[in-house]
Structure formats: structure tokens, C-alpha cells
């Protein structure tokens, strides 16, 4: 009889096949359960299936609740941004300035009677500039000295302007400047000048004849009286050059004075306090000194530097006074349905010759930008309980001439409409 091996411990290789979970019940249920486990087909747990359905249902409820909250949520804070159309506005006003007062009084209903306080200001300034000299035609005659010899037996006299002909080629004619008297057998030096202005008369030393003696007797005088130069004739020229003339000096003075009038205002403005404005029409300029720096009148030069020193006397007024007057003027003339941007307000003085020693009347030009008034109270009322689209639609109806539809922002941003009683409605006007 063959012996059978009995294992107290199940080998590892057979453990999975041999060991089965203990299942309570009759034998048939145990066998079926064991077969299901071996085949890896354990039946589903009903409790697990229920938990999955519950989780899905909860997720759906959460999404529905969020949607419900969004649909009925309201913004506590509302911001409305408007971009109105801007139009330029320019007007002129006649102003009176006076140094006898330092207070601005705008209480009068007639703004034409308002007097703006002014304060005198005085400076000295130097201006210089380079100018071109005058173009002039130069005609200068050559000059020199001729020694006149008298080989005749008697003395001879020659009148001023006596002609001398040179032996050079080509022949050039000169004239004596003074009367000449030459003793017999002697000589004398005579100053002469060329007949014409030209550089060709700058001849080298040579002999000279006196053609006028041909008409006198005895005939030997023409040969006995003659001249000779021992140095070159100089100074003859005919040319166009530049010279510092009186006219050039006068024109330079006027141009520089005009330049000082143009540049003195910014210089004055830089020397006064920033909150003051120089009155253009009140500037008076007087020349203290004027002269050319590097030349003299009559000197030949292509250019020269002219300089003037001036004394400028002007009036200054507080910029704030001028702006206050402008605002009062605008408020009195602007229609009720329009507003203006104070930061865009500018002014400038118009040319005017009316000026006095202690006061000045001048035309002032004001410029600003205006737009149709915005009813902020109505906009705040419109924003209550309405959506972005409704707020934008009604805002366009009560705010004419907008460049683009209003920009509406809610806080929190996901809110669908504004609260019935919003805590804050911010209205921002964009002027850019």
C-alpha cells in the first residue's frame, strides 16, 4: 500500500489555489462563492453603488445652488465710467491792471469793472549777436613819391596836378598832389597819385616824363625836367569787399533790439516767482549801452559782433488771480447744461498798445474744454437693482454726447445686477 505525503504547512506555490476564504452557509453556497472568487468575478456591493449615486446628486445640487446664487446675486459696489465728448471754448475779455491795489475783488456783477493787482519788476540784460558787414565797392588809387630833376639853366614851377607818365609797360599816368618848384640844376621829391583806381597802377620803380612840358618853350624843358621813383607805387585797387559801415551798425542795433524784445519776456518770467505771470503789454525796454565789440566803423571785416545792454521794466500779476477771473467769467457765460474742465484752462495776452504808467488795460484770451453736464444723482438712482446692460442703456439716454458706451463694473465682479440699495455708486469721468 502506497504511502501518502501529508503537509503540515502548505507550500507557497499551492497557497493561492488551496486556501479559500471561509464562507458561512450551506455547502452549495460555499461552493458557488468559492467559484466566484476563483474566477475574479465577485458580485457588486449595493452599498458602494448607493454611495456613488449620492455623490453625483450632491455635485448636481452644488452646481445648481451656485447657479441660483449667481442668478440672484447683486453687486454692493458699482463703478460707472463715462467718456464725454469735449469741445474747445475760446473767448476774450478786457482786463484792467493796477499797481495801486493788492487784492482781487470779484464781488461785482459787472466783471468788466474788475481790476487785477499788478507788481512792477525791473531787470538789466545784455544781448549780443554776430552780423554780416556791408558789401561795398572799393576804389583806391595807387600813391607814391617821384623825385623830379631840373637839368635846365633856370628854375621851373609846375602846378598841382601835373601829369607824370611812367616808362613801364603799360604806361601809367600819375598826378602831383601839390605845386612843384625846382631850382636850376636841383631836384625835389613830389607826392603823386594815380589817375585811376586799379591794382595795375602799383608799378615798380621807374622813370617818368612830364608830357605837359612839350607845349612850353624852349623844347629842351621836356628833356631837362623829368622824374624817377625809387620805390613801388602802392595802394591801387578796384574791388568789392565787406566793411563795417554806419548803415551796418544801425541795422545791427535795430535787429538786436527786436531780438531783446522777443527774448526778454521768458527771461523776466524766469526771474519772478512761479505763481506770477509777466504782462506782455507792460514790458518797456530802454537801451543802456550799444557798441560793436571787435571792430570800428569803417573797418574792413566780413562779420562783426554787436552788443546792447538793455533795461526792462514790466508788470507781473498772480496767475491765480487771472485764473479766478477766468473761472468767474466762464461761470457767468456758460450755459447751465454744460461744464468745463478747470485743468484745461489757459490764457494768453493779445497785442495791445494801451499802457499807462500805473495801470494797464489789455485783452486776455481764455481757452478751455467744455462738455455736457452729467447728472450724477440720476445715474446713482438708475444703478439700483439693474444689470450692466440696463445701466448702460439708461446712462446713454440721460448723458448726451458720449464718445463711447459707459463702462460698468460690479463688485463682486460675478454679480448679475446691482443691489437695490448699493453701498456705493462711483461715477468716474474720463477726459482723456
C-alpha positions in Angstrom: 0.0 0.0 0.0 1.5 3.3 -1.2 2.2 5.9 1.4 0.6 9.4 1.1 2.5 12.6 2.0 0.9 14.8 4.5 2.0 18.5 4.7 1.6 20.4 7.9 2.5 23.6 6.1 1.1 24.4 2.6 3.8 25.1 0.1 3.9 28.7 -1.2 3.2 27.7 -4.8 0.0 26.0 -3.8 -1.2 28.5 -1.3 -3.4 30.6 -3.7 -5.0 27.5 -5.1 -5.6 25.7 -1.9 -6.5 28.4 0.6 -10.1 29.7 0.2 -11.9 32.2 2.3 -14.2 30.8 4.9 -17.8 31.3 3.8 -20.6 30.6 6.1 -23.7 28.9 4.7 -24.7 25.6 3.2 -22.3 23.7 1.1 -23.9 24.8 -2.2 -23.5 28.5 -1.4 -19.9 27.9 -0.2 -19.1 26.1 -3.5 -20.7 28.9 -5.6 -18.9 31.6 -3.6 -15.6 29.9 -4.0 -16.1 29.6 -7.7 -16.8 33.3 -8.0 -13.7 34.2 -6.1 -11.6 31.9 -8.2 -12.9 33.5 -11.4 -12.4 37.1 -10.0 -16.0 37.9 -10.5 -17.1 38.9 -7.1 -20.6 40.4 -7.2 -21.0 44.2 -6.7 -21.7 45.7 -3.3 -25.1 47.5 -3.2 -23.8 49.9 -0.5 -21.0 51.1 -2.8 -23.4 51.7 -5.7 -25.6 53.8 -3.4 -22.6 56.0 -2.4 -21.7 56.8 -6.0 -25.2 58.0 -6.8 -25.3 60.1 -3.7 -22.1 61.9 -4.6 -23.3 62.7 -8.1 -26.5 64.0 -6.8 -24.7 66.3 -4.3 -22.5 67.6 -7.0 -25.5 68.5 -9.1 -27.1 70.2 -6.2 -24.0 72.3 -5.6 -23.8 73.4 -9.2 -27.5 74.3 -9.1 -27.0 76.2 -5.9 -24.1 78.2 -7.4 -26.1 79.0 -10.5 -29.1 80.0 -8.4 -26.8 82.2 -6.3 -25.2 83.8 -9.4 -28.6 84.5 -10.9 -29.9 86.2 -7.9 -26.6 87.7 -6.6 -26.3 91.5 -6.6 -23.3 93.9 -6.5 -22.9 96.1 -3.5 -20.4 98.4 -5.2 -21.0 99.9 -8.8 -18.5 101.8 -10.8 -19.7 103.8 -13.9 -17.1 105.2 -16.2 -18.1 107.9 -18.7 -16.1 109.4 -21.6 -17.9 112.7 -22.6 -17.2 114.5 -25.9 -15.0 117.6 -25.3 -15.3 120.8 -27.3 -12.9 123.7 -27.2 -14.2 127.1 -25.9 -12.3 130.3 -26.5 -13.3 133.9 -25.5 -11.7 137.3 -25.0 -12.0 139.6 -22.1 -10.7 143.1 -21.4 -8.8 143.4 -18.2 -7.6 146.3 -16.2 -4.4 146.0 -14.1 -3.2 148.4 -11.4 -0.2 148.6 -9.1 -2.2 150.6 -6.5 -4.1 147.5 -5.2 -3.1 144.1 -4.0 -6.5 142.4 -3.5 -8.7 140.8 -6.2 -12.4 141.8 -5.9 -14.8 139.6 -7.9 -17.9 140.6 -6.0 -19.1 142.9 -8.7 -21.8 141.6 -11.0 -20.1 143.5 -13.9 -16.8 141.6 -14.4 -15.6 144.3 -16.9 -15.1 146.6 -13.8 -12.7 144.1 -12.1 -9.1 145.4 -11.6 -6.3 142.8 -11.4 -3.5 143.7 -8.9 0.0 144.1 -10.6 3.5 144.4 -9.3 6.4 146.2 -11.1 9.5 144.2 -11.9 12.8 145.5 -13.4 15.9 143.8 -14.8 19.0 144.6 -16.9 20.2 142.2 -19.5 22.9 142.0 -22.2 22.4 140.7 -25.7 25.0 140.2 -28.5 25.0 138.7 -31.9 27.2 138.3 -34.9 26.2 140.3 -38.0 27.5 140.4 -41.6 29.2 143.6 -42.7 28.1 145.7 -45.7 29.2 144.8 -49.1 30.9 147.9 -50.6 32.8 148.7 -53.8 36.4 149.7 -53.1 38.2 152.1 -55.5 41.5 153.2 -54.3 44.3 154.9 -56.3 47.9 154.0 -56.0 50.2 156.6 -54.4 53.9 157.1 -54.2 56.8 159.6 -54.4 58.6 160.8 -57.5 61.9 162.7 -57.4 61.7 165.5 -60.1 65.1 166.7 -61.5 65.7 170.0 -63.2 68.7 170.0 -65.5 67.8 173.3 -67.1 69.6 176.5 -66.6 66.7 178.2 -64.8 64.3 177.2 -62.1 60.9 175.9 -63.0 57.5 175.7 -61.4 54.8 173.0 -62.0 51.2 173.3 -61.0 49.4 170.9 -58.7 48.1 168.0 -60.8 50.9 168.0 -63.2 50.9 164.7 -65.2 53.7 162.1 -65.0 53.9 159.2 -67.5 55.7 156.1 -66.4 58.3 154.3 -68.6 56.8 151.0 -67.5 54.7 148.8 -69.9 51.9 149.5 -70.0 52.3 153.2 -69.3 50.6 154.5 -66.3 49.7 158.2 -65.5 50.1 159.9 -62.1 49.4 163.4 -60.9 51.2 165.6 -58.5 49.3 166.4 -55.3 50.9 169.9 -54.8 52.6 172.7 -56.7 56.2 172.0 -57.5 59.1 174.4 -57.7 62.5 173.1 -58.8 65.6 175.3 -58.8 68.0 175.1 -61.7 70.2 172.0 -61.5 68.3 170.8 -58.5 65.6 168.2 -57.7 62.7 167.8 -55.3 60.5 164.9 -54.1 56.9 165.1 -55.1 53.9 163.1 -53.8 51.8 161.7 -56.6 48.6 159.8 -57.1 47.4 157.5 -59.9 44.8 158.8 -62.4 42.6 155.7 -61.9 41.8 153.2 -59.1 43.2 149.9 -60.2 45.8 147.5 -58.9 47.7 147.8 -62.3 49.0 151.2 -61.0 51.0 149.5 -58.3 54.1 149.7 -60.5 57.7 149.1 -59.7 60.3 152.0 -59.5 60.9 153.5 -63.0 61.5 156.8 -64.8 58.7 159.4 -65.5 58.3 162.0 -68.2 56.2 165.2 -67.9 54.2 165.4 -71.2 52.8 168.8 -70.4 56.3 170.4 -71.0 56.0 169.6 -74.7 53.8 172.7 -75.1 56.3 175.0 -73.5 59.4 176.6 -74.9 62.2 176.1 -75.0 61.6 172.5 -76.2 64.6 171.4 -74.1 62.4 171.6 -71.0 60.7 168.3 -71.9 64.1 166.6 -71.8 65.7 168.6 -69.0 62.9 168.1 -66.5 62.0 164.5 -65.6 61.3 162.3 -62.7 62.3 159.0 -61.2 60.7 156.8 -58.4 62.9 154.7 -56.1 60.1 152.6 -54.6 57.0 150.8 -55.7 53.7 152.7 -56.1 51.2 151.2 -53.7 47.5 151.1 -52.7 45.8 150.9 -56.0 42.8 148.6 -56.2 39.3 148.3 -57.5 37.3 145.6 -55.7 34.2 144.6 -53.8 34.7 143.9 -50.1 32.9 143.9 -46.8 33.2 146.8 -44.5 31.6 147.8 -41.2 29.6 150.8 -42.3 27.3 153.1 -40.3 24.4 151.5 -42.0 25.5 148.0 -40.9 25.9 149.3 -37.3 22.4 150.9 -37.4 20.8 147.7 -38.8 22.5 145.6 -36.2 21.3 147.8 -33.4 17.7 147.6 -34.6 17.8 143.8 -35.1 19.3 143.2 -31.7 16.8 145.5 -30.0 14.0 143.5 -31.7 15.6 140.3 -30.6 15.8 141.6 -27.0 12.0 142.3 -27.1 11.3 138.7 -28.1 13.6 137.1 -25.5 13.1 139.4 -22.6 9.7 138.0 -21.6 10.9 134.5 -20.8 13.9 136.0 -19.0 11.6 138.1 -16.9 9.3 135.1 -16.3 12.3 133.0 -15.1 13.3 135.7 -12.6 9.8 136.1 -11.0 8.1 133.6 -8.7 6.4 130.6 -10.4 2.9 131.8 -9.3 3.3 135.1 -11.2 2.7 135.9 -14.9 4.5 138.7 -16.8 2.2 141.0 -18.6 3.4 141.1 -22.2 1.9 144.5 -23.0 3.6 146.1 -20.0 7.2 145.4 -21.0 9.2 148.5 -21.7 12.8 148.2 -23.0 15.4 151.0 -23.0 19.0 150.7 -24.3 21.7 151.5 -21.8 24.7 150.8 -23.9 25.2 149.7 -27.6 28.5 149.1 -29.4 30.4 146.8 -31.7 32.8 144.6 -29.7 35.6 143.7 -32.1 35.7 146.3 -34.9 35.4 150.0 -35.6 33.2 151.8 -38.0 34.9 151.8 -41.5 37.0 148.8 -40.8 37.1 146.0 -43.3 35.7 142.8 -41.9 33.3 140.1 -43.2 31.4 139.9 -39.9 31.3 141.8 -36.6 29.7 141.3 -33.1 27.3 143.9 -31.9 26.2 144.1 -28.3 23.5 146.0 -26.4 22.6 146.3 -22.7 19.0 147.0 -22.0 16.9 147.8 -19.0 13.5 146.1 -19.0 10.6 147.4 -16.9 7.4 145.3 -16.7 4.4 144.3 -14.6 3.6 140.9 -13.1 0.3 139.6 -11.9 -0.6 136.5 -9.8 -1.5 133.6 -12.1 -4.1 132.5 -9.6 -5.9 135.9 -9.9 -6.1 135.6 -13.6 -7.5 132.0 -13.4 -10.0 133.0 -10.7 -11.2 135.8 -13.0 -11.4 133.3 -15.9 -13.5 130.9 -13.9 -15.9 133.6 -12.8 -16.2 134.8 -16.4 -16.9 131.2 -17.6 -19.5 130.5 -14.9 -21.3 133.8 -15.9 -21.4 133.0 -19.6 -21.5 129.1 -19.9 -25.0 127.5 -20.4 -26.4 125.6 -17.4 -26.3 122.3 -19.2 -22.5 122.5 -19.8 -19.4 122.2 -17.6 -15.7 123.0 -18.2 -12.5 121.3 -17.2 -10.6 123.6 -14.9 -7.3 121.9 -15.5 -7.6 122.7 -19.2 -8.0 126.4 -18.6 -5.2 128.5 -20.3 -4.8 132.2 -21.1 -2.6 134.5 -23.2 -2.3 138.2 -23.8 -3.3 139.7 -27.1 -1.3 142.5 -28.7 -2.4 145.9 -27.3 -0.8 149.3 -27.3 -2.8 150.7 -24.4 -0.5 151.1 -21.5 -0.1 153.6 -18.6 2.5 154.4 -16.0 0.5 152.9 -13.1 -2.1 150.8 -14.8 -2.7 148.8 -18.0 -5.7 147.6 -19.9 -5.2 144.5 -22.0 -7.1 141.9 -23.9 -6.8 138.4 -22.5 -7.7 135.3 -24.4 -9.0 132.3 -22.5 -9.2 128.7 -23.7 -10.8 125.7 -22.1 -12.7 122.5 -22.9 -16.4 122.1 -22.2 -18.8 119.1 -22.1 -22.5 118.4 -21.4 -23.2 118.2 -17.7 -23.6 114.8 -16.1 -26.5 114.2 -13.7 -24.7 112.1 -11.1 -27.8 111.7 -8.8 -29.8 110.3 -11.6 -27.1 107.9 -12.5 -26.9 106.6 -9.0 -30.7 106.1 -9.0 -30.5 104.3 -12.3 -27.9 101.9 -11.0 -30.2 100.5 -8.2 -31.2 96.9 -9.0 -30.3 97.0 -12.7 -28.0 94.9 -14.8 -24.9 96.2 -16.6 -26.8 96.5 -19.9 -29.7 98.4 -18.4 -27.5 100.8 -16.6 -25.5 101.5 -19.8 -28.7 101.9 -21.8 -30.3 104.4 -19.4 -27.0 106.3 -18.9 -26.8 106.9 -22.7 -30.3 108.4 -22.5 -29.5 111.0 -19.8 -25.9 111.7 -20.8 -25.7 113.1 -24.3 -22.6 113.3 -26.5 -20.6 110.4 -25.0 -17.7 109.2 -27.1 -18.5 105.5 -26.3 -21.0 103.5 -24.2 -20.4 103.7 -20.4 -18.2 101.1 -18.8 -19.9 99.4 -15.9 -18.0 97.4 -13.2 -19.6 95.4 -10.4 -18.1 94.4 -7.1 -18.1 91.4 -6.7 -17.4 91.0 -10.4 -19.6 88.0 -10.8 -22.7 89.8 -9.7 -25.5 89.8 -12.3 -27.1 93.1 -11.3 -26.6 95.9 -8.8 -28.1 95.8 -5.4 -31.4 97.5 -4.7 -29.6 99.6 -2.1 -26.0 99.6 -3.2 -23.5 100.7 -0.7 -21.6 102.8 -3.2 -22.0 104.0 -6.8 -18.8 105.5 -8.1 -19.1 107.7 -11.2 -15.8 108.4 -12.9 -15.4 110.8 -15.9 -12.6 110.1 -18.3 -11.4 113.2 -20.1 -8.5 111.6 -22.0 
